[in-house]
Amino acid sequence: MEYYLLFKFYYYRVLHLNIIEFNINIKEEVKQQNKMIANLIGGFVAILIGTSLVGPVSSEVNTAAATNGALYNSSSWGATVLKLVPGFFALGILGIGIAVTYSSLRQAGVV
């Protein structure tokens, strides 16, 4: 009888600890999923804003580096370098997309 009670206590104790550990693991997984979703949403918002700004940045750069503008008349290489800005801006947005994808995959355990 004593062994039975001891076994019963041990069994319920182990079962209770496993349930608590299972609940803690689920809570941690939910936190990780929420963090991953928040990172994805933030990244997509940054990409959306960045891609919507590519056009205005390009038009302003073209206006500043126009062939009849003051910058082109003072230094043509400065105007040429200034025309590279929209390309590097687009590369920065591409980098944000790659970073968001990589961080999400790393948090998911794929990478």
Beta strands, then each sheet from edge to edge (+ up, - down):
end
